[in-house]
Amino acid sequence: MGFEAKVTRSTKDGGFDLRLTFRDKGQEQVYLVEVKHWSAPSRPGDKIIKQFAKVIAQEEAKGGVLLSSSGFTNNVGEGLTELERQSVRLGNHNKIISLCKTYYKIDSEVWMAEQNLPTLLHELTVEPGTAFA
């Protein structure tokens, strides 16, 4: 999709699954992605987001996207600092499907991504504490 992607090991991955890198105006930009595929009714909450925000800071990444196929707890984001809220975006099953469709379109050469990569990564995501539309 335009990112250099590195997949971490399935266990002991350091708190993220993908490291996405690209160059913007000569500057390297790094975004981390963590995917949670939990069975309902289990859903990630503040503890997982706080851990992920800490990893983003440790890795000196520009930001991160936490994807969860089962959604998030109802009060997700209530206990986060402003800095934690700004560094993490949340995506549910709709974002996961959107990324798969975008990858398929690009891979099959049906469509070429022409938009800003962070915008592509952040579409259909929300800031912690914001309800999904």
GROMACS elastic network, one bead per residue, 0.5 to 0.9 nm:
[ bonds ]
;  ai    aj funct       b0    kb
    1     4     6  0.86046   500
    1   102     6  0.77043   500
    1   103     6  0.61311   500
    1   106     6  0.66471   500
    1   107     6  0.81406   500
    1   112     6  0.83724   500
    1   113     6  0.68016   500
    1   117     6  0.81881   500
    2     5     6  0.89387   500
    2    21     6  0.88234   500
    2    22     6  0.72526   500
    2   113     6  0.76951   500
    2   117     6  0.71570   500
    3    20     6  0.55857   500
    3    21     6  0.54007   500
    3    22     6  0.52577   500
    3    23     6  0.87412   500
    3   117     6  0.76793   500
    4    19     6  0.79924   500
    4    20     6  0.56232   500
    4    21     6  0.50196   500
    4    22     6  0.61831   500
    5    18     6  0.65008   500
    5    19     6  0.56788   500
    5    21     6  0.65033   500
    6    17     6  0.83330   500
    6    18     6  0.55975   500
    6    19     6  0.51374   500
    6    20     6  0.66479   500
    6    21     6  0.85165   500
    7    10     6  0.86013   500
    7    13     6  0.89969   500
    7    16     6  0.88045   500
    7    17     6  0.58134   500
    7    19     6  0.66151   500
    7    20     6  0.89480   500
    8    11     6  0.82611   500
    8    12     6  0.85476   500
    8    13     6  0.54092   500
    8    14     6  0.81535   500
    8    16     6  0.72166   500
    8    17     6  0.52144   500
    8    18     6  0.61471   500
    8    19     6  0.78353   500
    9    12     6  0.67463   500
    9    13     6  0.52704   500
    9    14     6  0.89024   500
    9    17     6  0.75570   500
   10    13     6  0.62237   500
   10    17     6  0.75781   500
   11    14     6  0.84836   500
   12    15     6  0.76490   500
   13    16     6  0.60501   500
   13    17     6  0.65719   500
   14    17     6  0.83137   500
   14    55     6  0.76297   500
   15    34     6  0.71600   500
   15    51     6  0.75046   500
   15    52     6  0.62897   500
   15    55     6  0.62857   500
   15    56     6  0.88748   500
   16    19     6  0.75489   500
   16    32     6  0.63383   500
   16    33     6  0.57988   500
   16    35     6  0.77043   500
   16    52     6  0.73863   500
   16    55     6  0.77060   500
   16    56     6  0.87287   500
   16    66     6  0.88390   500
   17    32     6  0.74580   500
   17    33     6  0.57693   500
   17    35     6  0.66016   500
   18    31     6  0.82834   500
   18    32     6  0.57047   500
   18    34     6  0.67012   500
   18    35     6  0.87056   500
   19    30     6  0.68575   500
   19    31     6  0.60645   500
   19    33     6  0.65656   500
   19    61     6  0.89916   500
   20    29     6  0.81526   500
   20    30     6  0.56168   500
   20    31     6  0.51141   500
   20    32     6  0.60762   500
   20    33     6  0.76988   500
   21    28     6  0.67957   500
   21    29     6  0.56034   500
   21    31     6  0.65027   500
   21    32     6  0.87761   500
   22    27     6  0.82871   500
   22    28     6  0.58109   500
   22    29     6  0.54617   500
   22    30     6  0.68403   500
   22    31     6  0.89507   500
   22   117     6  0.82348   500
   23    26     6  0.56539   500
   23    27     6  0.53421   500
   23    29     6  0.59516   500
   23    30     6  0.88867   500
   24    27     6  0.52168   500
   24    28     6  0.64335   500
   24    29     6  0.68694   500
   25    28     6  0.84438   500
   29    61     6  0.72654   500
   29    62     6  0.63436   500
   30    59     6  0.87713   500
   30    60     6  0.79184   500
   30    62     6  0.55873   500
   30    63     6  0.73051   500
   30    64     6  0.86269   500
   31    56     6  0.80438   500
   31    61     6  0.54920   500
   31    62     6  0.56915   500
   31    63     6  0.51119   500
   31    64     6  0.51529   500
   31    65     6  0.76798   500
   31   118     6  0.84302   500
   32    55     6  0.88154   500
   32    56     6  0.68683   500
   32    59     6  0.87382   500
   32    61     6  0.68922   500
   32    62     6  0.83535   500
   32    63     6  0.65631   500
   32    65     6  0.64096   500
   32    66     6  0.84469   500
   33    63     6  0.89222   500
   33    64     6  0.55734   500
   33    66     6  0.58622   500
   33    67     6  0.74010   500
   34    52     6  0.77563   500
   34    64     6  0.78158   500
   34    65     6  0.64753   500
   34    67     6  0.61533   500
   34    68     6  0.85082   500
   35    65     6  0.84532   500
   35    66     6  0.59996   500
   35    68     6  0.58884   500
   35    69     6  0.80458   500
   36    43     6  0.84403   500
   36    44     6  0.76131   500
   36    66     6  0.76571   500
   36    67     6  0.60996   500
   36    69     6  0.65766   500
   36    70     6  0.79550   500
   37    43     6  0.89017   500
   37    67     6  0.83644   500
   37    68     6  0.59041   500
   37    69     6  0.53073   500
   37    70     6  0.66957   500
   38    41     6  0.82072   500
   38    42     6  0.60696   500
   38    43     6  0.66323   500
   38    44     6  0.83578   500
   38    68     6  0.75080   500
   38    69     6  0.69554   500
   38    70     6  0.60644   500
   39    42     6  0.58220   500
   39    43     6  0.78825   500
   39    69     6  0.84924   500
   39    70     6  0.66020   500
   40    43     6  0.68713   500
   40    70     6  0.59444   500
   40    71     6  0.87293   500
   41    70     6  0.75327   500
   42    70     6  0.72542   500
   42    71     6  0.87648   500
   42    72     6  0.84419   500
   42    73     6  0.83577   500
   43    68     6  0.75794   500
   43    69     6  0.87100   500
   43    70     6  0.58718   500
   43    71     6  0.59121   500
   43    73     6  0.56227   500
   44    47     6  0.77131   500
   44    48     6  0.59917   500
   44    49     6  0.76258   500
   44    68     6  0.73597   500
   44    70     6  0.83195   500
   44    71     6  0.73563   500
   44    72     6  0.50721   500
   44    73     6  0.61143   500
   44    76     6  0.79994   500
   45    48     6  0.57523   500
   45    49     6  0.64807   500
   45    50     6  0.88018   500
   45    72     6  0.59491   500
   45    73     6  0.51951   500
   45    74     6  0.82100   500
   45    75     6  0.75451   500
   45    76     6  0.51095   500
   45    77     6  0.75396   500
   46    49     6  0.50440   500
   46    50     6  0.59325   500
   46    51     6  0.85167   500
   46    73     6  0.82145   500
   46    75     6  0.80785   500
   46    76     6  0.54251   500
   46    77     6  0.58012   500
   46    78     6  0.74721   500
   46    79     6  0.65596   500
   46    80     6  0.70798   500
   46   128     6  0.87585   500
   47    50     6  0.51922   500
   47    51     6  0.62517   500
   47    52     6  0.86484   500
   47    79     6  0.89699   500
   48    51     6  0.51600   500
   48    52     6  0.61625   500
   48    53     6  0.86335   500
   49    52     6  0.50096   500
   49    53     6  0.60591   500
   49    54     6  0.85685   500
   49    66     6  0.76173   500
   49    76     6  0.83831   500
   49    77     6  0.78814   500
   49    80     6  0.83026   500
   49    84     6  0.81019   500
   49    85     6  0.89420   500
   49    88     6  0.74995   500
   49    90     6  0.89651   500
   49   128     6  0.83439   500
   50    53     6  0.50828   500
   50    54     6  0.62492   500
   50    55     6  0.87558   500
   50    79     6  0.88569   500
   50    80     6  0.70074   500
   50    81     6  0.89829   500
   50    84     6  0.68971   500
   51    54     6  0.51302   500
   51    55     6  0.63842   500
   51    56     6  0.87837   500
   52    55     6  0.50471   500
   52    56     6  0.62355   500
   52    57     6  0.87365   500
   52    64     6  0.79904   500
   52    66     6  0.78430   500
   52    84     6  0.89730   500
   52    88     6  0.77863   500
   53    56     6  0.50442   500
   53    57     6  0.63712   500
   53    58     6  0.87061   500
   53    63     6  0.83180   500
   53    64     6  0.77331   500
   53    83     6  0.86010   500
   53    84     6  0.56066   500
   53    85     6  0.82862   500
   53    87     6  0.63804   500
   53    88     6  0.63188   500
   54    57     6  0.51766   500
   54    58     6  0.61851   500
   54    59     6  0.86210   500
   54    84     6  0.80696   500
   55    59     6  0.59904   500
   55    60     6  0.83504   500
   55    61     6  0.86148   500
   56    59     6  0.52459   500
   56    60     6  0.60594   500
   56    61     6  0.52949   500
   56    62     6  0.75745   500
   56    63     6  0.63207   500
   56    64     6  0.65725   500
   56    87     6  0.73992   500
   56    88     6  0.83295   500
   57    61     6  0.63653   500
   57    62     6  0.84246   500
   57    63     6  0.83866   500
   57    87     6  0.83991   500
   58    61     6  0.78247   500
   60    63     6  0.85495   500
   61    64     6  0.74561   500
   61    87     6  0.88089   500
   62    87     6  0.73307   500
   63    86     6  0.79593   500
   63    88     6  0.60142   500
   63    89     6  0.79645   500
   64    87     6  0.62363   500
   64    89     6  0.62589   500
   64    90     6  0.86604   500
   65    87     6  0.85664   500
   65    88     6  0.57020   500
   65    90     6  0.57279   500
   65    91     6  0.69501   500
   65   121     6  0.79063   500
   65   122     6  0.75843   500
   65   125     6  0.80063   500
   66    88     6  0.69749   500
   66    89     6  0.62228   500
   66    91     6  0.61590   500
   66    92     6  0.85313   500
   67    71     6  0.82003   500
   67    89     6  0.85234   500
   67    90     6  0.59639   500
   67    92     6  0.56733   500
   67    93     6  0.76220   500
   67    95     6  0.75638   500
   67    96     6  0.70588   500
   67   125     6  0.88171   500
   68    71     6  0.52510   500
   68    72     6  0.69874   500
   68    90     6  0.78953   500
   68    91     6  0.64233   500
   68    92     6  0.50913   500
   68    93     6  0.65588   500
   68    96     6  0.82119   500
   69    72     6  0.88520   500
   69    91     6  0.84300   500
   69    92     6  0.55805   500
   69    94     6  0.84637   500
   69    96     6  0.74912   500
   70    92     6  0.71096   500
   70    93     6  0.71402   500
   71    91     6  0.79412   500
   71    92     6  0.52950   500
   71    93     6  0.71812   500
   72    75     6  0.82858   500
   72    76     6  0.64614   500
   72    90     6  0.85985   500
   72    92     6  0.78658   500
   73    76     6  0.52817   500
   74   129     6  0.88820   500
   74   131     6  0.87639   500
   75    78     6  0.58869   500
   75    79     6  0.86468   500
   75   129     6  0.70164   500
   76    79     6  0.77897   500
   76    80     6  0.86739   500
   76   128     6  0.62633   500
   76   129     6  0.56659   500
   76   130     6  0.84485   500
   77    80     6  0.53968   500
   77    81     6  0.86489   500
   77    84     6  0.89825   500
   77    85     6  0.72661   500
   77   127     6  0.81735   500
   77   130     6  0.78510   500
   78    81     6  0.86894   500
   78   128     6  0.78705   500
   78   129     6  0.59647   500
   80    83     6  0.80435   500
   80    84     6  0.58990   500
   80    85     6  0.62864   500
   80   128     6  0.80669   500
   80   129     6  0.86425   500
   81    84     6  0.51775   500
   81    85     6  0.62791   500
   81    86     6  0.87469   500
   82    85     6  0.50394   500
   82    86     6  0.62335   500
   82    87     6  0.87804   500
   83    86     6  0.51559   500
   83    87     6  0.63226   500
   83    88     6  0.89239   500
   84    87     6  0.53166   500
   84    88     6  0.64468   500
   84   128     6  0.86669   500
   85    88     6  0.57249   500
   85    89     6  0.76774   500
   85   127     6  0.61827   500
   85   128     6  0.57314   500
   85   129     6  0.80658   500
   86    89     6  0.76895   500
   86   127     6  0.71128   500
   86   128     6  0.84641   500
   87   127     6  0.87158   500
   88   126     6  0.87673   500
   88   127     6  0.67070   500
   88   128     6  0.71698   500
   89   122     6  0.70731   500
   89   125     6  0.58749   500
   89   126     6  0.54741   500
   89   128     6  0.65515   500
   90    95     6  0.89372   500
   90   122     6  0.86707   500
   90   124     6  0.86940   500
   90   125     6  0.51818   500
   90   126     6  0.52308   500
   90   127     6  0.61652   500
   90   128     6  0.64043   500
   91    94     6  0.73107   500
   91    95     6  0.53148   500
   91    96     6  0.72606   500
   91   122     6  0.84306   500
   91   123     6  0.88826   500
   91   124     6  0.66632   500
   91   126     6  0.67021   500
   91   132     6  0.85997   500
   92    95     6  0.55315   500
   92    96     6  0.66393   500
   92    97     6  0.89683   500
   92   124     6  0.83704   500
   92   125     6  0.75570   500
   92   132     6  0.83337   500
   93    96     6  0.50307   500
   93    97     6  0.62041   500
   93    98     6  0.85371   500
   94    97     6  0.52099   500
   94    98     6  0.61032   500
   94    99     6  0.87047   500
   94   124     6  0.72425   500
   94   125     6  0.89797   500
   95    99     6  0.61510   500
   95   100     6  0.86170   500
   95   122     6  0.88882   500
   95   123     6  0.76961   500
   95   124     6  0.55718   500
   95   125     6  0.67779   500
   96    99     6  0.52759   500
   96   100     6  0.63612   500
   96   101     6  0.87640   500
   97   100     6  0.51341   500
   97   101     6  0.62036   500
   97   102     6  0.86169   500
   98   101     6  0.51346   500
   98   102     6  0.60982   500
   98   103     6  0.85523   500
   98   123     6  0.89888   500
   98   124     6  0.81505   500
   99   102     6  0.50898   500
   99   103     6  0.60666   500
   99   104     6  0.85228   500
   99   120     6  0.87339   500
   99   121     6  0.81154   500
  100   103     6  0.51622   500
  100   104     6  0.61475   500
  100   105     6  0.86883   500
  101   104     6  0.50640   500
  101   105     6  0.61941   500
  101   106     6  0.86743   500
  102   105     6  0.51682   500
  102   106     6  0.62492   500
  102   107     6  0.84688   500
  102   111     6  0.83256   500
  102   113     6  0.83418   500
  103   106     6  0.52265   500
  103   107     6  0.58611   500
  103   108     6  0.84052   500
  104   107     6  0.50540   500
  104   108     6  0.59213   500
  104   109     6  0.83127   500
  104   110     6  0.83250   500
  104   111     6  0.89794   500
  105   108     6  0.53263   500
  105   109     6  0.60399   500
  105   110     6  0.50332   500
  105   111     6  0.53025   500
  105   112     6  0.75280   500
  106   110     6  0.61454   500
  106   111     6  0.52145   500
  106   112     6  0.53765   500
  106   113     6  0.69503   500
  107   110     6  0.77294   500
  107   111     6  0.83871   500
  107   112     6  0.87567   500
  108   111     6  0.77758   500
  109   112     6  0.66262   500
  113   116     6  0.84037   500
  113   117     6  0.83974   500
  113   120     6  0.85299   500
  114   117     6  0.85191   500
  115   118     6  0.87026   500
  115   119     6  0.70880   500
  115   120     6  0.67225   500
  116   119     6  0.52523   500
  116   120     6  0.63078   500
  116   121     6  0.87876   500
  117   121     6  0.61490   500
  117   122     6  0.85767   500
  118   122     6  0.59967   500
  118   123     6  0.85238   500
  119   122     6  0.51038   500
  119   123     6  0.59592   500
  120   123     6  0.55633   500
  120   124     6  0.89761   500
  121   124     6  0.85160   500
  121   125     6  0.83410   500
  122   125     6  0.54459   500
  122   126     6  0.79371   500
  123   126     6  0.83792   500
  124   132     6  0.84401   500
  124   133     6  0.87843   500
  125   132     6  0.78044   500
  126   129     6  0.81626   500
  126   130     6  0.60546   500
  126   131     6  0.73479   500
  126   132     6  0.66907   500
  127   130     6  0.56780   500
  127   131     6  0.85892   500
  128   131     6  0.82639   500
